[in-house]
């Protein structure tokens, strides 16, 4: 691919690339934007080169994932030995939702919280397949694991989410899930 083709491909995949960067950066929009910009620079400066062994989007997601991981490692090293400041102020408790829209938002938040409880690899596999429409094979490339390993993470993640969601259908399960999510 020449430089113009790469630029066009980056523009074409920008929206979903940012979504993947958010997932790689624990839903922190600032960290995601930084990781994405750094990944784009790597691509445009030639420090990351597309060799055609996979789809461009699959390769790009792997570059974004690796860039986000590098940023996390740098941040940990910076924080090592530093004094920790006060945690983010506690958020006030939300009143129970009163209309359908708020119920839907609450269900989405509950689902995201359940998804966040999964081990990292299972969460990544599900996120890539469901939110970015990658195949399990493509997800394996992005995650840097074998196809069999990606399949295992994907299936185990689905099974665990299914168990949590069916348990939450009855009131007792719902209360236990809500307390676990708190």
Residue pairs with C-beta under 8 A, 6 or more apart in sequence:
1 9
1 50
1 56
3 44
6 43
6 44
6 50
7 44
9 56
9 60
10 17
10 40
10 43
10 44
10 60
13 56
13 57
13 60
16 57
16 132
17 36
17 39
17 60
17 61
17 64
18 32
18 33
18 36
19 131
19 132
20 61
20 64
20 65
20 127
20 128
20 131
20 132
21 32
21 33
21 35
21 36
21 39
21 64
21 68
22 28
22 29
22 32
23 123
23 124
23 127
23 131
24 32
24 35
24 64
24 65
24 68
24 69
25 31
25 32
25 35
25 68
25 71
27 112
31 68
31 71
32 68
34 71
35 64
35 67
35 68
35 71
36 64
36 67
38 67
38 71
39 48
39 60
39 63
39 64
39 67
41 47
42 48
42 63
42 67
43 50
43 60
43 63
48 63
50 56
50 59
50 60
51 59
53 59
54 138
54 141
55 138
57 132
57 134
57 138
58 134
58 138
58 141
58 142
59 141
61 128
61 132
61 134
61 142
62 141
62 142
62 143
62 144
65 124
65 142
65 143
65 144
66 144
97 103
97 105
97 106
110 168
110 177
110 178
110 181
113 181
114 161
114 164
114 165
114 177
114 181
115 123
115 126
115 127
115 161
116 123
117 164
117 180
118 126
118 157
118 160
118 161
119 153
119 157
121 143
121 145
121 149
121 153
122 153
122 154
122 156
122 157
122 160
123 157
124 139
124 142
124 143
124 153
125 136
125 139
125 143
125 150
125 153
125 154
125 157
126 154
126 157
126 158
126 161
128 134
128 138
128 139
128 142
128 143
129 135
129 136
129 139
129 154
134 142
136 147
136 150
136 151
136 154
137 147
137 150
139 150
139 154
140 146
140 147
140 149
140 150
140 151
143 150
143 153
145 153
164 177
166 173
167 173
167 176
167 177
168 174
168 177
